[in-house]
Amino acid sequence: MTIGFIGAGRMAEAIMAGLLRQQFALPGQILASDVSEERLAALRKEYKIGVTRQNTDVAAQAHCCVLAVKPQQLDAVLREIAPRVTPDHLIISIAAGKRLAGLEALLPQGRVLRVMPNIACLAGEGMNVFTRGSRATEEDAATVQELLGCCGLAMELPEAQFDAVTALSGSGPAFFAWVLDRLVDGAVQEGLTRDQALVLAGQTMQGTARLLLATGMDPADLAASVTSAKGTTAEGRAVLENEATADILKRAIQAAARRSRELSQT
């Protein structure tokens, strides 16, 4: 099976790299198009994949196509490739805010799935949520589950939950990174260098996340297990855990979800 990428930015590259790393596809089974000749040349040199400037070439040669262009460019791309798309095509859109109804209206023949990835795909640790269009099958869902699993975790959810997904896992890396940066600032004031603090904080965040996922432990239970009465963690939690902090974090998710709903209506 040839896998095509229409748009060859960082997220497309992250998915390509995962497919090759996990041997889901060989270099000769991947074809990418982009407006930038320089970008295509770099990908061809790095991964030995096929490249083209023509989006229609990808649609003609690849029956599994990943749409990785910017949302504002997507409708024009869909109209361009629609004559080449048949019922045999599996179309995977990672364009933020573009709903299935709009995708299927412009691609009346394709089997469409919508995906919300996140930037951690670049490290093979992405959280990828997908939802099926009306023509997509159970087999298509299994294929996409395996494909996305090459660059992290994959989960199928209803499209009605995608605004919350966008806010939590799509925008979440920025939120977690901001919190980590504030913790690093505090550690630097206590005597660590920034480089030292970044390693300590980053590994601690990664280890905590992996522990939660590996054990299925509730975050509240993990926090309690680390906290001894009158100990250092208890002192820190006494500062952190208050109604204002909880409200700020909740409102961050609500604001991102609200903006996702607004963008999906444009």
N, C-alpha and C positions, 0 to 999 in steps of 0.2 A: 504494500500500500504506500503510495506517495502522499506525503503530508505537506500541504502548502501553507505558506504564511504570507498574507497580504498585509504589508507593513512589517518592518524589520527593526523596530526599536528595542529598547532594553528588555521589556517584558517578553517580546517575541524571542529574543536571543536566549533569555533565561529558560523558556520552555524548550526551545531547540536543544540547548545544552543538556537539559535533563533527559530528553528523549535519547540523545546520543550516549549520555553517561550510563543510562539504564539499559541501553541496547534495545529500546522500543523501536527504534528506526536506525538505519545506516545512513551515512552522509548522502549516498546516492538516492535515498528515498525522501529527501527533504528539498523543497524548492521554495525560495523566498523572493518576493518582489518589494521594491521600495522606490521612492522618488530619487533617492540619493545614490549615485553610482559609487561614491566613496564608501558609504555604509555597506553596500552589497559586496564591494571588493574586499572589505575587511572581514566580513562573514565568510566569504568564500575561502579566504586565506586561512582563517582560524579553524573552520569546521569542515572545509572541503565539500560544502553543500552546493546545490545548483542555485543560480540566481538569475533574475530577469527584471527588466524595467516594466514589463507589461503585466498588469493584474489579470488580464484575460488569459495569459499563458498559464498562470497558476490554476485558475478555475478549469481550464481545459485539461491539464495534466494531473491534477491532484483531486481525488474524490473526497479527501478530508482537508478542509480549508479552515485555517485559523485567521479570523479577521482581527488584526492588531493595529488598526489605524486609529487616529484620534476621533472622538465621537462626532465632532463637527464635520469630518470628512467622510463619515461612514455611508451616509445616504447616497452620495455621488458614486462611491465605490460599489455599492450594492446594485445601483442601476447599470453600472458599467459591466459587471460580471453576470448579471441576471440571465442574459441570453445563453450563457455557457453552463448555467447551473441546471442540473437534471435531478430527478427523484433519487438518483444514486449518490448524490452529494451529501456529505455530512458537513455542516457549517457550524463553526464554533466562534462565537463573537465574544471578545474580551473588552469591547468598547463600553466604558462606564455610562450608565444611565439610559442605554438604548434597550427598550423593552422588546419582548418577543413578538408582540403584535405588529410593531413597526418593521421588524426584521422580516417576518414572514410575509408581510404585505408587499415588500420590495423584492423578495425572493420566493415567489409562489411555488417553485419546484423543489427547493432544498429542504432537508431535514435539519432544523435549526436548534442549537442549544446556546444558552447565554451563560457566561462565566464571569464571576468576580474573583480575580486573582489578587495577590498582594505582592509587595516589593520583595518580601523574603524569598520569593521564587529564585531570586538572583543567587541565593546561598543554598538552594535546594531545600528550603524549609518553608515554602509558601503555604498559605491557607487558601485553597481554591474552592469556591462554592459554585455549583452549576444548577441550572434548571432547564427542563426540556420544553421545546415547542410542541405544537399539536401533532406534528408529523414524526417527531423523533420517537424511536423505539426503545425497548428495554436493552436491546443489544447496543444501540447507540450510547445509552447511558453507561453501560459497562465499559465500552471503548473509551469514553471520555474520562470515566473514573480512573482507568488504568493510565491513560495519557497524562492527566493532571497529577496523578500520583508519582510521576517521574520527577516532579520538582516540589514535592511537599505532600501535604494532606489534601484530600478531596472529599467533598460532601455535597450531596444533592438536597436542595431545599426548594420549597415553592417560591415562585417569583414574588409573591406578596410579601415575603420576608427579606427581599433583596435590599431595601433601604436600610434596614437594621444591619444586615450583613455588611453593606458598604461602610456604615458608620463604625462597626466594631472591628472587622478583620481587614477591610480595605483601608480605612483611615487609621486603624489601630496602631500600626507600626510607628506612625508619627507621634501618637499620644504616648506610647510606651517609651519611645526615644526621648521625648521631652521630660518625662518623669525621671528617667535614668540620668539625664543631663543635670537635673536639679540635685539628685543624690550625689553625683560626682562633684558638683560644686561644693556641697557640704563636706565631703571627704577631703577635698583639697584644702579647705579652710582648717581642717583638723590635722594637716601635715603631709598628706600624700601628694605626689606629683599627679598631674592630670592623666598622664599615660598609665600610671599605676592604678589610679582610681577607675579608669575606663575598663581595664582588664578585669578588675575585681567586680565591678558593677555588671559588666556585660556577661561574664561567666555566671555570676549569681542569678541574673535574670534568666539566662538560658537554662541553667540547671533547675531553677524553680519550675519553669514551664515544662521541661521534660519530665520532672518528677510528678507533676500534676497529671500530665497526659499518660504517663506510664502506669500510675497507680489508680487513676480515677478518683483520687482524693479531692474532697471539696476544698477550695481555697481557704475558707474559714477554719477548717480543721487543721490544715497545714500551718496556718498562722498560729493557732492555739498550741500546736505541738512544739513550735519553736520558742514560745513565750513562757519564761519562768517568772514566778511571782517576784516582784521587786528587782528583776534583772534588766539587762541592757535593752532587750527587745521590748519589754513592757514599757520602759521609759520612752522609747521612740514611738511606740504605738499610741501612747497617751497624747502625744503631740499630733500625730497623723490622723487618728480616728476621731473625727468630730463631724457634726452635721454639715458644716460649711464645706469641708473637703468632699464628703460623699455627694453633696448637691452639685458641686462643680464638675465632678467626674460624670455624673448622670447627665448634666446639661451639655457636656461636650458630646456625648453620644447622641442626644436628642437634636442638637444643632446640626451635626453631620448628617443624620438621617433626614432631617427636614430639607437640607440642601440637596440631598440625593433625590428626594421626591420632586423638588423644583426643577432639577436638571432633566429628570426623565420626562417632564411635560413640555420641554422646549423642542 
